[in-house]
């Protein structure tokens, strides 16, 4: 089968990009041909062996031939773009659409895809669904946020829903949101679990002191609290920092991995709170992130909203227990043997949850946690469900 995958964002910097990347690698390993179309604003593109990648370039830090004279749009922000879709003028929006129409049409001519799998109920899915090729759309939740916020994009999303064959929901709450906004899509929506890359995220033995030294951290710590994600409002890192004011001590290190529009403000907040053992590490590659999950005592999801949270299963794949907020996508997922759930927007409760996990490490069987995720969320296993969905659309 020949599969054209399209995503609203690059393959690095957000969950939907990694979702696209993981599925593409598993399709390739299953003997299928894959081409990916994505927006990009750097020539340092993430490559995947055996997968064709066709970028549409946007203006950022480099001057790239044929790039659009503005950055790619986002629902909130991306580590390499603070431009929202609603920031676009009508002229910019039409330039955006034209550039992707040309890219998609060129790939259709020579790649001849059997199906198109597009990320988000949004602009690119609207374009992809026009070419009489079975189109499957995965909603990641942020598209629903965009739909709620910006009426000018309603027609694009509604037309994409009308023309596509199937819509993948990544969680129960995501499923509910899709049907609430697009009730006519009931027969099209199917819920499939998100998978992680088992070749990268796995339980392993790493020397904590050595890993921290590689990051420029010389002190020894008994406990490591880890956050990984975009530094944007929806991720609730400000709540985590306020919680750190409560749980922090000389033996506990908090690592913030990721980047985004709020990084400077969050670093300022950390200073205002006089936090001594909080380190902002910026964005890290997945190999480094795997090591950090393995040396952490607990991983944090402090989100105000979350479509699902790929970082959750990546962390659990390394055997690391969690403290998560009670966003809908986590309510039915987190069990007592995986971690603790706390009230969102509540630094005191988040601190209590973190202290609970740190003081009860023996309660969490890291080998069991890792095996459970490997047996249920490895993309290598879940890809068969995706392939069957593709076939049902042909």
RAKASUL-V353776 format. One record per backbone hydrogen bond with DSSP energy under -0.5 kcal/mol. CO is the residue of the C=O (numbers start at 1). NH is the residue of the N-H. E is the energy in kcal/mol with one decimal. If there is no record, write none. Layout:
# RAKASUL-V353776
CO/NH/E, CO/NH/E
This chain:
# RAKASUL-V353776
1/3/-0.6, 1/33/-2.3, 2/4/-0.5, 2/114/-2.9, 2/115/-1.5, 3/5/-0.6, 3/35/-2.1, 4/117/-3.0, 5/37/-2.6, 6/119/-2.7, 7/39/-0.5, 14/18/-1.7, 15/19/-2.3, 16/20/-2.2, 17/21/-2.5, 18/22/-2.9, 19/23/-2.2, 20/24/-2.5, 21/25/-2.3, 22/26/-1.9, 23/27/-2.7, 24/28/-2.5, 25/29/-2.4, 26/30/-1.1, 27/32/-2.5, 28/31/-1.8, 33/3/-3.1, 34/52/-2.1, 35/5/-3.3, 36/54/-3.5, 37/7/-2.0, 38/56/-2.5, 40/58/-2.5, 41/61/-0.6, 41/62/-0.6, 43/45/-1.8, 48/51/-2.3, 52/36/-2.9, 53/55/-0.6, 54/38/-1.3, 55/57/-0.6, 56/40/-2.5, 57/68/-2.7, 62/60/-0.8, 62/64/-0.7, 64/67/-2.0, 68/59/-1.1, 70/59/-1.6, 74/85/-2.1, 78/81/-2.1, 81/78/-3.1, 83/74/-1.1, 84/87/-1.3, 85/88/-1.3, 89/93/-2.5, 90/94/-2.0, 91/95/-2.0, 92/96/-2.6, 93/97/-2.4, 94/98/-2.5, 95/99/-2.3, 96/100/-1.8, 97/101/-2.4, 98/102/-2.4, 99/103/-1.9, 100/104/-2.8, 101/105/-2.7, 102/106/-2.2, 103/107/-1.9, 104/108/-2.5, 105/109/-1.9, 106/110/-1.6, 107/111/-3.1, 107/112/-0.8, 108/112/-0.9, 115/4/-2.4, 116/118/-0.6, 116/136/-3.1, 117/6/-2.3, 118/138/-2.5, 120/122/-1.8, 122/126/-1.9, 123/127/-2.2, 124/128/-2.7, 125/129/-1.8, 127/130/-1.7, 128/131/-1.0, 134/116/-2.6, 135/165/-2.8, 135/166/-1.3, 136/118/-3.0, 137/139/-0.6, 137/168/-3.4, 138/120/-3.8, 139/170/-0.5, 141/145/-1.5, 142/146/-2.3, 143/147/-2.3, 144/148/-2.4, 145/149/-1.7, 146/150/-2.5, 149/151/-0.6, 150/153/-1.6, 151/154/-1.9, 153/157/-1.9, 154/158/-3.0, 155/159/-2.6, 156/160/-1.7, 157/161/-2.1, 158/162/-2.2, 159/163/-2.2, 160/164/-1.9, 166/137/-2.3, 167/169/-0.6, 167/190/-2.8, 168/139/-2.4, 169/192/-1.9, 171/175/-2.3, 172/176/-2.3, 173/177/-2.2, 174/178/-2.3, 175/179/-2.1, 176/180/-1.9, 177/181/-1.7, 178/182/-2.9, 182/185/-2.4, 183/186/-1.2, 185/188/-1.9, 185/189/-1.4, 188/167/-2.4, 190/169/-2.5, 190/192/-0.6, 196/198/-1.0, 196/379/-2.4, 197/200/-1.6, 197/201/-2.4, 200/202/-0.8, 204/206/-0.6, 206/208/-0.7, 207/211/-2.4, 208/212/-2.6, 209/213/-2.1, 210/214/-1.9, 211/215/-0.8, 212/215/-0.7, 212/217/-2.9, 213/216/-1.8, 216/218/-0.6, 223/253/-2.7, 224/297/-2.4, 224/298/-1.4, 225/255/-3.1, 226/300/-2.8, 227/257/-3.0, 230/232/-1.7, 231/262/-2.2, 232/235/-1.5, 232/237/-0.5, 233/236/-1.6, 234/304/-3.3, 234/305/-1.1, 236/239/-0.5, 236/240/-1.4, 237/241/-2.4, 238/242/-1.9, 239/243/-2.0, 240/244/-2.4, 241/245/-1.3, 243/246/-1.4, 243/247/-2.1, 244/248/-2.6, 249/252/-1.7, 251/222/-1.0, 251/223/-2.8, 251/253/-0.5, 253/225/-3.3, 253/255/-0.5, 254/279/-2.7, 255/227/-2.6, 255/257/-0.6, 256/258/-0.5, 256/281/-2.8, 256/282/-0.7, 257/229/-2.3, 259/231/-1.7, 260/263/-1.8, 262/266/-2.7, 263/267/-2.5, 264/268/-2.2, 265/269/-2.3, 266/270/-2.3, 267/271/-1.8, 268/272/-2.5, 269/273/-2.2, 270/275/-2.4, 271/274/-1.1, 277/254/-3.1, 279/256/-3.0, 279/281/-0.7, 282/258/-1.5, 285/289/-2.3, 286/290/-2.3, 287/291/-1.5, 288/292/-2.2, 289/293/-2.5, 290/294/-1.8, 291/295/-1.6, 292/296/-1.1, 298/226/-2.3, 299/323/-2.1, 300/228/-0.5, 300/302/-0.5, 301/325/-1.5, 306/329/-0.5, 309/312/-1.5, 309/313/-0.8, 310/314/-2.0, 311/315/-2.3, 312/316/-2.3, 313/317/-2.0, 314/318/-0.7, 315/318/-1.0, 315/320/-1.9, 316/319/-2.0, 319/321/-0.5, 321/299/-2.3, 322/340/-2.5, 323/301/-2.5, 324/342/-2.6, 325/327/-1.5, 327/330/-2.0, 327/331/-1.0, 328/331/-0.6, 328/332/-0.6, 330/333/-0.9, 330/334/-2.3, 335/338/-2.0, 335/339/-1.5, 338/322/-1.9, 340/324/-2.5, 342/326/-1.6, 343/346/-0.8, 346/350/-2.3, 347/351/-2.6, 348/352/-2.2, 349/353/-2.4, 350/354/-2.3, 351/355/-2.7, 352/356/-2.5, 353/357/-2.2, 354/358/-2.7, 355/359/-2.3, 356/360/-0.6, 357/360/-0.8, 358/361/-0.6, 360/363/-1.5, 361/364/-1.4, 363/365/-0.7, 364/366/-1.1, 365/369/-2.6, 366/370/-2.3, 367/371/-2.3, 368/372/-2.6, 369/373/-2.0, 370/374/-2.5, 371/375/-2.5, 372/376/-1.0, 373/377/-3.2, 374/378/-0.7, 377/196/-2.0, 378/381/-1.1, 378/382/-2.1, 379/383/-1.8, 381/384/-0.8, 382/385/-0.9, 382/386/-1.2, 383/387/-2.6, 384/388/-2.3, 385/389/-1.7, 386/390/-2.3, 387/391/-2.6, 388/392/-1.9, 389/393/-0.7, 390/393/-1.5, 390/394/-0.7, 391/394/-0.9
